[in-house]
């Protein structure tokens, strides 16, 4: 990345500014599969909209195994066809849950807690059509990983603040933030930048 030192300095200043403006609550550990489903419903939308989707899923399905075997159309109708990128989100969830069941022969990811975080993250990255935000979110909230969930809205915000290089992709920005921020800073940064993006969104529902 060009001007990496300059952007890293800007990123650290942004971290200080945002965490002061939007102090985060302590990180709450999440069950890995629930974190995966929530993350798939969370990128590029508000926390309130993701909360609404999770309430609907938890009310309709007894457990995530029942969600796994539901048809995509059933889930589309439950969440509403106007939910942004609903087809990709639902396909991501059902394909990931089925892939996990096929590889682990169970509906949990407890085994990943016994391997290195590098190996755990590689497992998640190998899930079909997984979004960078989703694998990083699961690592951050289920495995205390040194990761930064990154979506198009966060990337746009970091570009506007000149904290990453112009032309960076989501993957580029994710790697840059993870390389330049400490593990103990990651949750506070992610929480704060999500709050800043929400403010910029102007409170409008998406």
C-alpha positions, -999 to +999 in steps of 0.1 A: +000+000+000+013+034-010+018+059+018+013+031+044+030+050+072+008+081+066-024+061+065-013+041+096-008+074+115-042+086+104-058+053+114-043+055+149-056+091+153-090+079+140-090+052+166-084+077+194-111+100+181-137+074+176-132+054+208-135+087+227-166+097+209-182+062+209-169+043+239-178+006+235-193-018+260-172-048+269-170-074+242-197-101+247-187-135+236-211-152+211-217-188+201-199-192+168-228-202+146-251-175+160-223-150+153-221-163+117-258-159+111-258-124+127-228-113+108-244-124+075-274-102+083-253-073+096-229-061+069-239-028+052-270-025+073-278-009+107-275-028+140-313-022+145-321-040+112-298-069+121-314-071+155-348-073+139-337-101+115-322-121+144-354-118+164-374-131+134-350-160+129-350-170+166-388-168+168-394-189+136-367-216+140-362-238+170-324-239+164-299-233+137-302-269+124-338-261+115-326-229+098-300-250+079-326-273+063-351-245+056-355-234+019-340-201+009-375-190-002-389-196+033-362-175+048-366-148+022-403-145+030-396-145+068-370-116+065-386-097+037-375-096+001-367-059+005-339-066+030-307-055+012-290-083-007-313-108+009-306-135-017-269-135-011-272-133+027-296-163+029-275-183+005-244-176+025-261-187+058-276-219+044-245-229+024-222-222+054-243-241+079-245-271+055-208-269+048-200-269+085-223-299+091-207-318+063-172-311+075-177-313+113-206-339+114-222-317+140-239-283+142-213-265+162-178-251+159-164-260+193-135-279+177-122-246+163-115-235+199-089-263+202-069-252+172-049-221+164-067-189+156-050-189+122-064-224+114-098-214+128-099-184+105-088-204+075-117-228+082-141-199+081-125-184+050-131-217+032-169-216+037-186-211+004-191-175-008-183-161+027-181-123+031-149-109+047-171-092+073-186-125+083-155-145+088-138-116+107-170-111+129-171-147+139-134-146+148-137-114+168-168-123+188-166-161+191-128-167+192-114-134+204-095-131+172-073-102+160-097-093+132-117-063+118-150-070+102-150-049+071-179-041+048-185-015+020-198+011+044-169+009+068-145+009+038-162+041+024-158+057+058-121+048+061-115+061+026-132+094+034-111+097+065-080+089+045-072+060+069-067+036+040-053+040+005-076+052-022-086+022-044-084-003-015-107-032-016-126-045+014-099-072+018-071-047+014-086-024+041-092-054+064-056-065+062-043-030+067-064-023+098-055-057+113-018-052+107-017-017+122-040-021+152-033-042+183-056-072+192-069-054+223-079-024+201-098-043+176-132-046+193-133-010+204-123+002+169-149-019+152-177-009+176-168+028+173-165+028+135-199+010+132-214+038+154-198+064+132-211+048+100-245+046+116-244+083+124-234+091+088-263+070+076-285+096+093-306+071+111-324+060+080-333+023+080-318+000+054 
